[in-house]
């Protein structure tokens, strides 16, 4: 054993690179996050007891407002551009008439056969327009669709 002990040199860890990496990651996630586009119409959803998760991608959304207007939208701007034209590709949905809706649904299903159809109607909308849209879905052979509601908690 040596009689004279060497003094230990303290180890200094430079934290600057770690802080730089943290801020770079934060900046990256802030800049690449896609925010949900503003909705074309505000819809008050009816309540129900069932809890079923909606699909997150390849979604075709049909919205019915309380003044009985019908809106068609897609989750993908590319799909929206194909159906409504490139000038409207960043819109969340476009108002369509019930006469034009079947052709648009068929074109959308041809462009992407994996589209999941979601029907979102206002609780104050007339039942007749909702029935008309459901009949259009049946005539265009879209027999599977989801109805969006608010989960009623007991």
C-alpha positions, 0 to 999 in steps of 0.5 A: 500500500502506498503511503501517499494517496493521490487526490481524486480528480472530480469528474465533471459532466458537461450537460450542455449537449444533453440540453441541446438534444432535449431542445432539438427534440422539443422543437422537432415534435412541435414543428412536425405535429399535425393539428386537427383542422377547424371543423366546418360546423359545430355539432352537438352529439346525441348520447348513448351507452355504447363505447366503441372506438372509431378508426384513426386512419382512412376515415370518411366523415359525413356530418349533419348539422342542426340546420340539416346541411350535409358535410363530407370530409376525409382524414387525409388532405390527399384524399380531400384533394382528390374528391374536392380539388386541390384548392380545398385539400386543407379543409376539414369538410365540404358541404354537399347536397344529397343529390351529389353525395352518392357520386362522391361516396362512390368516387371516394371508395374507388380511390381508397377501398379501405375507407371507414365511413363515420356518420356524425349527426347533430342531436337537434337535426331532423331525423329525415335527413339522417335517414336520407343519408343512411339510405344513400349509404345503403344504395352505394353499398356502404353497409358498415358505418359508425355513428358518433355519439357522446358516451353517457356516464352513469 
